[in-house]
Amino acid sequence: MLRRFQPFFNRPHLLDCSKTLAGLVTFASDFLGRGYCKPTSTWPDDVRRHRQSLTEMLEDAMQPHLARTFQAIHCVGADEPAYDWTAAVPTPNNGRWNRPPAETFARFTNTERMPRRRPLPGYALVRWSRNFYSHVGTSVGRRMFDCPADADAFLKTRFPWLQQTLYDFAMQHFPRLTFQQSPSDDDGIDDDVCSGGGGAGGGGGGGGDKEIR
């Protein structure tokens, strides 16, 4: 929820975040996403600019990994780096994603929809992954996965670098962030995130200022 992040800018404050991949994508998506609220939102411009700057730093950290992921999927060289990760997440067992990967990718890479902003394919992956974990129960119900642990393994197998990249980013830029467990002790999915109950930043359906779609 909004109230969980506001104190961060007002005084020293400890934020909780799980070191699971589900927890990290939820924190990064919800916290950084405030930088892309509609202009009519109540968030101060300096706060939004700060979060946009952090988002671009995360993007810089992710793009080398995205380029290698693209090269592995399409069996191409590194002459012209590309960052489209959507082919890495085909729909299992003829199911359907709650939000198609291509839709999220286009939302954050289409410069016509984001004037004066650079394309953010890495942040698009973070956003899609947050949605993926928020709807794990639905995916299991559609028989796309046998259980939530299988869904967690599916995403980690396709982006084995994502959890550590987000963890390193959080450690570098959020020194007051407190973690519940280490990546090596990762038990998988946070129950509250997968049920749509929240995680850092609020419930599975969001809340507070709506973002540009």
ZAFI-811334 format. One line per 4 residues: number of its first residue (from 1); for each residue x negated, y negated, z negated of C-alpha. Coordinates in Angstrom, 1 decimal, decimal comma. Each point is the difference from the previous one (the first is absolute). Layout:
REM ZAFI-811334
NUM> X/Y/Z; ...
//
This chain:
REM ZAFI-811334
1> 0,0/0,0/0,0; -1,0/-3,6/0,5; -0,5/-0,6/-3,7; -2,7/2,7/-0,2
5> -2,3/-2,0/2,3; 0,8/-3,7/-0,8; -2,1/0,1/-3,3; -3,1/1,1/2,0
9> -0,3/-3,6/1,4; 0,8/-1,7/-3,3; -2,3/1,7/-2,5; -2,3/3,0/-0,4
13> 2,3/3,0/0,4; -0,3/3,7/0,3; 1,8/1,8/2,8; 0,6/3,7/0,0
17> -0,6/2,1/3,1; -0,3/3,7/0,6; -3,0/1,3/1,8; 2,1/2,4/2,0
21> 0,3/-0,9/3,7; 3,7/-0,7/-0,6; -0,8/-2,4/-2,8; -2,7/-1,8/1,9
25> 2,0/-0,6/3,2; 2,9/-1,2/-2,1; -2,1/-2,5/-1,9; -1,8/-1,3/3,2
29> 3,2/-0,1/2,0; 2,1/-1,8/-2,6; -2,6/-2,4/-1,3; -1,6/-1,1/3,3
33> 3,4/0,0/1,8; 1,0/-3,1/-1,9; -2,4/-1,9/2,2; 2,4/0,6/2,9
37> 3,2/-1,2/-1,5; 2,3/-2,2/1,9; -0,8/-3,7/-0,2; 3,2/-0,6/-2,0
41> -1,3/2,2/-2,8; -0,8/-1,5/-3,4; -3,6/1,3/0,0; -2,6/-2,9/0,0
45> -1,9/-0,5/3,1; -3,4/0,5/-1,7; 1,2/3,4/-1,4; 1,1/1,1/3,5
49> -3,3/-1,2/1,6; -2,0/1,8/-2,7; 1,9/3,3/0,7; -0,3/-0,4/3,7
53> -3,8/-0,4/-0,5; -0,1/3,1/-2,0; 2,0/1,9/2,6; -2,5/-1,0/2,6
57> -2,8/1,2/-2,2; 1,7/3,4/-0,3; 0,6/0,0/3,7; -3,8/-0,4/0,6
61> -0,7/2,9/-2,3; 2,5/2,3/1,7; -0,6/-0,7/3,7; -3,2/2,1/0,3
65> 1,9/3,0/-1,4; 3,0/-0,7/2,3; -2,3/-0,2/3,0; -1,5/3,4/-0,8
69> 3,5/1,5/-0,6; 1,1/-1,3/3,4; -3,1/1,5/1,7; 0,5/3,4/-1,6
73> 3,7/0,1/1,0; -0,5/-1,1/3,6; -3,5/1,5/0,5; -1,4/-3,3/1,2
77> -3,3/-1,8/-0,6; -0,6/-3,1/-2,1; -0,6/-2,4/2,9; 3,3/-1,8/-0,5
81> 1,2/0,5/-3,6; 3,7/0,5/-0,4; 2,0/0,2/-3,2; 3,3/1,6/0,9
85> 0,5/2,7/-2,7; 3,6/0,9/0,8; -0,9/3,2/1,9; -1,6/1,4/-3,1
89> 3,3/0,4/-1,7; 2,3/2,1/2,3; 3,3/0,9/-1,5; -0,2/3,5/-1,7
93> 2,6/2,7/0,8; 2,0/-2,1/2,4; 1,1/-2,4/-2,7; 0,0/-3,7/0,1
97> -1,8/-2,7/-2,1; 2,1/-2,4/-2,0; -2,0/-2,7/1,8; -1,7/0,9/3,2
101> -3,8/-0,6/-0,1; 0,1/-1,9/3,3; 2,5/-2,5/-1,4; -2,1/-0,9/-3,0
105> -3,2/-0,1/2,2; 1,7/-2,4/2,4; 1,3/-2,2/-2,8; -3,5/-0,9/-1,2
109> -1,9/0,1/3,3; 2,4/-2,0/2,3; -1,6/-3,4/0,1; 3,2/-1,5/1,4
113> 1,8/1,0/-3,2; -2,9/-1,2/-2,2; -1,2/-3,3/1,7; -3,4/-1,2/-1,1
117> -0,6/3,2/-1,9; -2,4/2,8/1,1; 1,4/3,5/0,6; 0,0/2,1/-3,1
121> 0,0/3,7/1,0; -1,6/1,0/-3,3; 2,6/-1,8/-2,1; 2,7/1,6/2,2
125> -1,3/3,4/-1,0; 0,1/-1,0/-3,7; 3,6/-1,2/0,5; 1,1/3,1/1,8
129> -1,7/2,2/-2,6; 1,8/-1,8/-2,8; 3,3/0,7/1,8; -1,0/3,6/0,6
133> -0,5/0,6/-3,7; 3,2/-1,9/-0,9; 2,0/2,5/2,1; -1,8/3,2/-0,7
137> 3,1/1,4/-1,6; 1,9/-0,7/3,2; -2,7/1,6/2,1; 0,1/3,2/-2,1
141> 3,7/0,0/0,2; -0,3/-0,1/3,8; -2,3/3,0/-0,2; -2,9/-1,9/1,4
145> -2,0/1,2/-3,0; 0,4/2,8/-2,4; -0,7/-2,3/-3,0; -1,4/-3,4/-0,9
149> -3,5/1,4/-0,4; 0,1/1,2/3,6; 1,0/-3,5/1,1; -2,9/-1,5/-2,0
153> -2,4/2,5/1,6; 1,3/-0,9/3,4; -0,9/-3,7/-0,3; -3,3/0,6/-1,7
157> -1,1/2,5/2,7; 0,7/-2,5/2,7; -1,6/-3,0/-1,7; -2,6/1,6/-2,4
161> -1,7/-3,4/-0,4; 3,0/-2,0/-1,0; 0,2/0,7/-3,7; -3,7/-0,8/-0,7
165> 0,1/-3,1/2,2; 3,0/-1,4/-2,0; -1,6/0,9/-3,3; -3,3/-1,7/0,9
169> 2,0/-3,1/1,2; 2,0/-0,1/-3,2; -3,2/0,4/-2,2; -1,7/-2,8/1,9
173> 2,8/-2,6/0,1; 2,1/0,8/-3,1; -2,4/0,4/-2,9; 2,9/-0,2/-2,5
177> 1,9/2,8/1,6; 0,4/3,0/-2,3; 0,1/3,5/1,4; 1,9/3,0/-1,3
181> -2,4/2,7/1,3; -2,9/0,5/2,3; 0,2/1,2/3,7; -1,8/3,2/-0,9
185> 2,7/0,8/-2,5; 2,8/-0,9/2,4; 3,0/2,2/-0,6; 1,7/-1,3/3,2
189> 3,1/-2,1/0,1; 1,4/-2,3/-2,6; 3,5/1,1/-0,9; 1,2/-3,6/-0,4
193> -1,3/-1,0/3,4; 1,4/3,0/1,8; 3,4/-0,3/-1,5; 0,2/-3,6/1,2
197> -0,3/-1,1/-3,6; -2,9/-2,4/0,4; -3,6/0,0/-0,7; -1,9/-3,2/0,0
201> 2,2/-2,7/1,3; 3,4/1,4/-0,3; 2,5/2,6/1,2; 0,0/2,0/3,2
205> 2,4/-2,4/1,7; -2,0/-3,1/-0,9; 1,4/-3,1/-1,6; -0,8/-3,6/-0,4
209> -0,9/-2,0/3,1; 0,7/1,8/3,3; -2,8/0,2/2,5; 0,0/-0,8/3,7
213> 1,1/2,9/2,1
//
